[in-house]
Structure formats: C-alpha cells, structure tokens
Amino acid sequence: MFRRTPPVALAAALTASAVALGGCGGVATSSTSTPLVDRGTVRIAESSETPSFDPYSAFGAAQARYAYDSLVNLAPDGTLVSGLASSWQATTTTATFTLRPGVTCSDGTPLTASAVARALTYAGDPANQLAGARTVLPDVPFTASADDGTGRVSAAAAAPFPFLTRTIGLLPIVCPAGLDRPGSLDRATQGTGPYVLTRYTPGGPYEFTVRDDYSWGPAGATTTPPGLPGHIVISVVPQSSTAANLLLTGGVDIAGVSGPDRARLTGHGLTTADVATVVGLTFFNQRPGRVLADRELRRALVSALDRRGLANVAVGGTGSPATDFGAEGAVCHADLADANLPAQNAVEALREAGWTRSADGPLTKDGRPLRLRLITSPDVGPTLASVAELMAGEWTELGAEVDLVTESLPALVNAMYRSADFDVVVGSTPGFALPAGFIPFFSGPTPAQGLNFAGVSNPEYAALVAQALREPDTTGCGTWNRAAAALLRSADALPIAEGRSSVYGYRTTFATTFGGQLVPTSIRLHQ
C-alpha cells in the first residue's frame, strides 16, 4: 500500500501550475486548408526547459504525452476513451483495466499486464519521491496487481476515492527497460507512445521521432494518417511576446500565448484553441491566534471587495469574476460564487462582529486595531501584485491597517508552509481538473504534516467531501459542488478571475484536452 504525502516543494509548484487530470479541451479552430505535409517537422515553443524527461518527475510529466501512453485517454470533450486499455470498470475502491493486444514498447518488447502493474507500483511508492506521478495518482493508498493470462490490471484503494479511472488510468506507463534503469529516463524515453525522444540538448531544443508501428492511441488513433509529423522539435521560448512573434513569422508552428499578446495574433489565420483558467486564488490564514480565524470578519472583508474590479486587474482588461475554484471544463465545474460568496454591507457586518471605527481611525475590537499582513509574489502571476494592491486599498478604506508585502517565490513559500506569517495570500490556483485535488489545501493537517497552510477548518466542507468520496466518478458532482459552496459561504478562500490563454498553430491543426494539452496523434502539418 502506498500513501503519498507531497513535499513542500511540490506544493509550492502546485500553487503556480498543475498537471491536468481531466476535463474539457477542444478541436482547435483554423482557416488552414492548404495541402498536408506528410512526415514533416512540427516546431513547438514551450515556456520552460525540461531538465528531465522522466514522466514521473516534476519536469517530465508535461512532455510525457509524446512518448508515453496511459491506460485511458481524455477526449477533447472531457470523456474517457481507450488507451492501452480497451475496456475498464471502476468503483470508489477498485479499478480494473483490460489491455488491448499487440501493444509494444519503443524497444520492441510486448507490454504485459505485469509490466503495467509494476509501473503503477513504482510510481506510487512514496520512497521514490516522484513528484510528477504524485500530481496524477489518487491521494489514497493503493495496490496494483496483474493477470497476464487475461491482460487485466487491477488497482485496489484502501479508502474510497471516486476518480480512480481519471487518476490511475491517466498515469503515463513506463516500460520495464525504463524501470530497470530509472536514471536513464532523464535523457531517453522508454514508453509505448507515438513518439520517441531522439535528441536532447540542455536547455533545448528536444526532438521526438514518430513510431511507424503505433496503433493504440486515444480511441484507437494511429501514426499512419497523412499530415502527422515525422518529427516534433520543442524549443524553449520563455517570453510570450517572443512566441507570438515567432508564430507570426513562421518561426514556430505551435505555441501557447497568454496576456495582451493574444490580441496581436487575431486575424492572421492561425489555428486557435482557447484554454480556460482561473487567475488568482486568495487564502485567509485561520490558524489559532490569527485575526482571520474569525469567520464573520472574513465574510465582511470579502463583502467589501469589488470582485469585478479585481477580475479586471487580474486579466489586464475586462474581466469576469471567477465562478468556481476550478476552471471551466474541470470535472464538476459549476457557477457557484455569486450565489454563495458573502454579499452584505461590510460596515454593518463588521459592527455586528464587534469592530468599531471612530472618525478616520482604524477599525478596532477590544482595543486592538485590525492589522492584516497581505503577501503575494509576481513569480506566481504577473498581475497578482496589482490584485493584492487593489485588495489592500479597499480594506484600508474600510479601516484596516494593511501591510502589503511582495515576496520572492521562496519567501512566499516559506511564509505559507513554514513560518505561517501572513493573514492573506494572493496566489495562483493549483488548477486541478478534479475537485478532489483541492482537499488537502482546504482540510486536514497544516504543514509540515499536510498542505492546509491556511489552517482551514470547515466542518460542512469536510462532511460533504467524505460523502462525495463514496460516490463514483461524476455521480458525486452535486455533492462536490455543495462542498465548494460551503468554502465560499465561509470565506475560506476567494478565486479571483476567469482567465483565458490560447494555443496557436501556424500551418497546423490539432486537438487539445483540459489545460491546453496537445493530443500528439491529432497534429497535422500543412503547406
């Protein structure tokens, strides 16, 4: 049995981004109608380098889709389709996958059920400290077993978890040759995927070459269709503006672009896939002795905020306040915020909670002024410091004394997970596609035993989560949404804005899944 406990470093990474586990994407819209280029080279720009292509590492997980397969796959509409498994079934405690015949690893060896069970066991072993695998696997202990005679792989969880298929089923499977020499996975790939890593340069570029014998992709996709690239070259382009320039000049074929640079790409005939995001997530420190342990004070402070104004600042234009903790397309996403966030007269609510203010003096209660330490970092979002500044201004006008601090990412992480010296954090959302991903941030132990750095204690949320964990897959969405609503009503956290980024293609078409992840077998290169 394996229980995973993500380290602080992993949790810090998750406040900036997360591996997408399930949800909606789409087929990119395009005006491209020129003839296909068979077995050409597609050039893709990524914002950061990949120091390790181990799919179970924090870095390699993002690139795993090119060289590794999972038992099931996500379709662009968020439904599950076949992968290495041709069929599957699951409850909240067990999942069984039946492998399709004829699957081979990139070194030519057949993939067996035992090999898959070995990969699941290796990825789930906490002793291996595999940060990338931990972002995918369920947050409960599990065991994996195999029957090579029937080709079945089974997983048994020690506690109920409703999304076993969308977690265990989406883990990239490393072939035995890679598990025999894990260190080799940094610079070489050992999977069953449609491509193989054939060139690695520190800092990029990285080159993948197609497998001609591949026929077990999403819903049976193969590498035989015309227009599928024979080579994929990934270059590191840190700046969104540079990526936009390269798209316009044909310097790259596919790139993700966010912020104001998106406007420059409109009207140029580029393939476009929009990616929904949530920009900004505010946490309130409720640990014993902190002023925001007072629920009514939190509710009053949230009521005082101009949510649309914060959203405008967060997205750098006309913004919409976030409706949920997860982005549009996430599993169980719903419009929850307006109906559940506190919407009261903040001044009257503060007075009822015992806070008074004379003339232009500070708010006080029992002779103590209301002081708030509000922290953020530009390293978790370029607009979040401005969001925090607007938030501080609104609370100052209300009568609070706000100490606004802009930190480096290491200092922010230290305040969140070690010193707990903050009252409010304006950070980025982990962006989980499954509602279960938020559990350790909104319940359970505080660091170093857990990830609940704000000390959230919401009995209604905890009870509803316990119920939702016993309801398989999406049948429990109503319960998950009631749990999220309980957090909003209690002002335990505040998502800021609905955001959008886009994946663009120059002379290419493609499909994406949740978070803008490319489906490699969908890429087509045009003249």
N, C-alpha and C positions, 0 to 999 in steps of 0.2 A: 504494500500500500504506500502511496506517495501523497504527502501533503505539501503543497507549495506555499512558501512564505516569501513574497517578493522583497528583496532588499531595498534599502532607502534609495540607492542609485537607480534601481528600476522604477521605483515610484516617482522619482524626480523626472525621469524620462517620460513617464506616462502623463505628467502634467502638461507636457508640451505636445505629445502625439501618442498615438496608439495604433497597434496593428488592428485593422478592421476584421471583424469576425463574421459579420452577416448583415445584410440589409440590401438596399436598392442601389443600382447604378443605372446604366442605360447604354443604348447604342448611340454613339456619337453622331450628331447631325453634320452633314457635309455637302458641299457643292461639287466635290470631286467626282468627275465622270470620265476621266481620261483612262486609256488602257492600263491594264495591270502589268506590273513588272514582276516576272517570275524569278524567285530566289535572289532578289536584290538585297541590299543592305539598308536597314532602318536605323537611323541615328536618334537616340533618345537622350534628353537632358534631364539629369537628376540634380537636386539642390545640394546634396552632400555626398561625400565619398563613402565607399563601402570597404572598410578595412578587413572585413571577414565575410565570406560568402557562406559560412556555416548557417543553415536555415534556422538553427536553434539558438543562434546568438542574437544579441540586441540589434546588430547591424545587418546580418544576412537575411533576416526574416522578410524584409521588404522586397528583396530581389528573388526570393525563393520560387515565385510563380514561374520563372523561366525554366528552371532546371528540375523542379520537384513537383510531384503530384500529391494530392490528398485523397482520402477515401471518398469524399464527396466534394462537389464544387458548388459555388454560388452562380446562379444565372443573373443577368443584369437586372431582372425584376425582383431579386432577393430570394427566389425559391431555390431549393436544393435540387441539383441534378447529379447524374452519375460522375464518378471519377475512377479511381482504382476499384471502387466497389460498384457492382451493377445493381445491388439492392441493399437495403438496410432497414432496420427497425429499432425503436428505442422506447424505453420508459424513462422515468426520472432516476432510475438507479442502474439500468443496463442498456447497452447498445451493442448490436450485432451487425457486422458488415460482411457481405459475401463478395469476394474478389472476382473481378471479371477475368477470364482465362487469357493467357497469351501476353501478359504484361512483362516487359523485361527492363532491367536496369540499364543505364547507359554503358556499362561494361559488358552487356550481353547476357548476364545471368538472369534467369527467371525470378520474378518476385513471388514469394510464397507468403502464406498467412503467417507463418512463424517469423519471417523477416519483418512483417508489418508490426506484429506484437512486440518484437524486440525493439523496434524504433519507438513505439509508444512508451515502452517501459523505460528506455534510456532517456527519452525527452522528459518524462515525468519524474525522474529520480532527483530529489532536491539536492543530493550530494553533488550532482553535476553542475548545478548553478547555471542553468541555461535560460538566460533572461528572455530570449525571443520565444522559446517554447512556452514559457510561463504566461506570456501575453495571450496565448491561444488556448491552452488546456484549461479544464474546469477547475474551480477553486475548491475541490474536494478530493480526498484520497481516492485512488482507483487502481485496479489491477487489470492487466491485459493478458489474454490467452488466445490460443490459435488451434485450429483443426485443419491441417494441411490436406486431409482427405476431402473435406467439403469446401475448402477455401474460405472458411469463416474465421473472422477475427472478432473477439468479444471483449468488451470492457465492462467492468462492474465497479460502480461507485459505492463508497462506504456510507455516503449520505445522499439524500435526494438532491439532484441538480437537473433542471428541466432541459438544458440545452446541450446534452451530450453529443448529439449529432453535429451541432454547429460549433463544437469545440474540438473534441477528439477527432471528429470526422474531417475537420479542416486543417489538421496538423500536417505540415509537409513531411513526407515519409523519406527518410534517408536509407539507402540500400546498405546491405551488410558490409560492403567494401569500405564505406564511409564510417560505419560504426566500429569497424576493426581498427581504423586509424583516424580518430576524430580530428587530430591536428591538421590532417591534410585537407579538411573541408574549408579552411580559410581561403585557399587559393585554387581549389578544384571542386567540382560538383560530382556527387555520386547519388543520382536520383533516377526517377523514371520519367522526368518531364520532357517537354517537346524540344528543349534546347540543352546544350552542354556548354559550360564555361570553357573557352578555348584560349583566351588571352586575358592576363591580369597585369595591370600596371599600377603601382602605388599611386593613389590619387586619381586614377582613371587615365585613359578610358578602359572599359572592360568589354570583352567581346564574347557573345554567345553564338554557337553554330547549331543549325537545326538538325534534328534527328529524322531521317527519312522513313524509319520504320515505326513511327509513332501513330497509334490509332485508338487511344483510350483517354482522350481529353474530355473536357466538360461536355456531357451529353453525347459522348462518342466522337468528339472532334478529332481530326487527323491533321497531319502536316502535309497532305497532298494537294490541297486546293491551290489554284493559280493565285499569284499575288502574295502568298505567305512569304515573308522574308527568309532568306537563307542565312542571314547574319543579322544580329542585333548588337549595335555598338552603343554603350552607355557612357556618356561623358558627364563630368561634374561641372555644373554651371550654378554657382551659389546665388547669383542675383537674378531676381525675377525679371528685371528690366533687360538684362542681357539675354535671357532665354527668349523674351518677346522679340528682341532684335533678330536673333538667330532664326526664329520661326518666319519672320517677315522676309528674310533674305535667303531662306532655304538652307541655312547653316545646320539646322537640326530638323528632324521630321516630326517628333513628338516631344512635348514639354508641358508641364503644369505651370500655370501663371496665376498669381493672385494679386489683389490690390488694384491700384489705378492703371497698371499696365494692361489690364484686360481690355480697357476701352480702346487702346491703340490697335488691337487685333480684330476688332469688329469690321465686317465688310470686306475682308480680304480673302474670302473663300476658304478659310481654314476649317477643318473638321473641329467640332467643339463638343465636349462632354462636360456639362456643369456638375460641380461637386458641392453638395450641401455641407455646411459646417456650423458649429456653434462657436462664436468668438467670445471668449471670456467666461470665466466661472468664478464667482465670489464666494469665499468661505468665511464664516464667522467663528472665532475661537470661543468655544463654550466650556473650556476646561474649568474646573473648580477654581474660584478666586478671580476669574476674568469677568469683566463687566458684562460681556455679551453672553454670559451664561443665563442672563435674564431674557426669557423668551419674549416678553412684551416689549422690551427695549429693542430687540432685534426687529420685531414686527413694525415698530414705529419708525425705525431708521430706514427700513425697506420702503415703507409707505411714503417717506419723504423724497425718494429718488424719482427723477424724471427718467423713466425707463426708455422712452423713445429717444431722448437726448443722449443717454448713454449708448444706445444702439447706433445712433448716427456717428458718434465719435469712434466707436469700436470698428465700424466698417469703412470709415472715411467718406461718408456721404449719407444718402438717405437710407437709414437702417430700420430694420424691424426688430422689436424686442424678441428674444428667444422664447419659444413656446414650451420647451422641454429641456431636459438635461442632455439628451442625445440629439443628433442632427436628424433632419428629415430623411427618411429611408432607413433609420435604425429600427431594429426589431422592437415592436410595441410603441413606437413613437406616437405621440398624441399632442393635441393642443391643450395644455394643462395650466399654463402660467396665469393667464388672465383671470380664470375662474378661481384660482387658489392662492395667489400671492396676496399679502395684506394690502388692502386699499382703504385706508382710514385716514382721518385727519391726524397727521403726525403730532401736531402740537397738543391736541386734546389727548391723544393716546399716551404721550409722554407724561402729561399731567396726571392722568389716571394711574400711571405706573409709579408715581411719586417723584417725578423730575420737575423741578421748577426753575424759572428764569426771571430775574428782575432786570428791567431796562434792557441794556445790551450786554449784560453779563453772561457768564457761562451757565449752561444747564447744570444743576446740582441736585443731589439726593443725599439726605442725611449729612449735609455739609460737604460732600465730596463732589468735585466737578466731573463732568463726563469727558474723559480723555480716551481717545482712540488712536492706536498705532496701526496705520494702514500701510501695507507693504505690497510692492509689485516688482516686476523686472521686465525690461524691454526684451530680454532674451526669451521670454515665453510668448511674446506677441508685440509687434511694433507699435500698436495703438493702445495697449493696455495701460501704459503710464498715463496717457491722456484720459482714459476712462477713470482711473483712480483719482486723477486731479479734479475732474468734474464731480465725482462722488464726494471727495473731501470738501469741495466748495459748498455743496448742498448741505452737508452735515454741519459745516461751520456756520452757515447761515441759520441753521436750526438752533445753534448754541453749543455744539460740541467743540472741544479742542482736539483737532486732528493733527497728528504727527505723520505727515506723508513721507514715506521713505521709498526711494527707488534703489533696488539692490542688484548686485550681480546674481546670476543664477545660482552659484554655490552658496552665496549668503542667503538667498531666498530659501533654498532647500534646507539650510541649517536652521533658519527660523521656523520652518514648517515642521521638520522632522526631528529636530534636536532640542533647540532652546525653547520653542513654543512662545517666543517673544513677539507676539503680534495679536491684534484684535481682529483685523480684517485682512484677507489676502485676495488680491485681484490677480488671478492666474488664468491659465488656459485649461480648457476642459480636456479630460483624458480621451474624449471622443469615442467611447465604447459603442459598439454596434449592438451589444446585448445589455439589457438592464441589469443583469447580474454583475456586470463589471464594476458598477458603482458601489456595490455592497460594502467592501472594506473601507471605502472613503467616508461612508455615512453611518457606519455602525462598527461595533467590535472594539478591540483594544487600540489604544494610542501607541505611537512609536515608543520603544523600538519593537514591541511585540506585534504591532499592527500598523495599518495605514491611515487610521482615523485621526489625522493630525489636528483636526479642529475639535476633537472631543465631542462629536455629535452624539446625542442620546435622545432618540425619538422612539418611544415605545410603540406608537402606532405603526411607524415605518417598519420596525423590527418584526412586529407580529404579522404584518401583511407580506413581508419578504418570506418569512417562514412558511406562510401559506402558498405563496407563488412558487417556491422551490419544490412543492409537491405536485405542481400542475405541469404536465409535459409540454415542451416546446411553446408555441404561441397561444395555446389554450388559456394560459395564465396571464395574457396581456392586460386584461381588465384589473387583475389584482396588482400587477406590477405598476400600472398607472395610478391606482389608488395609493400605493406606497410612495411614488414620486410626489403625488399631490400632498401627502402628509408632510413631506420635507418642505415644500413650498409654503404651505399654510403656517408652518412653524418658523419660517425664515431661517432655515438651517443652511441654505445656500441659494445663490441667485445667478442663474445663467443670464448672460448679457444680451447677445445679439445673434440673429440668424445671419450667417455669412455664406458667401459663395466664392469658390475658386473654379478654375476650369482647366481641363486637359485639352490641348490643341494639337492638331495634326496638320502638317504640310504635305500634301500629296499622299496622305494616308487615311485609311478608315480603320475603326477599331471599336470594341465594346469595353465598358468598364463595369466594375462592381462597386460596392459601397466604399467611399473614401477615394474614388478615382483610380482604383487599382486596375491596370490594364489586364485584359484577358489575352495572353500571348497568341493563342490559336485564332484569335479574331482579327489580328493585324493584317492589313492588306496595303501593299505599296503600289502607287500609281505613277505613271509617267508625268 
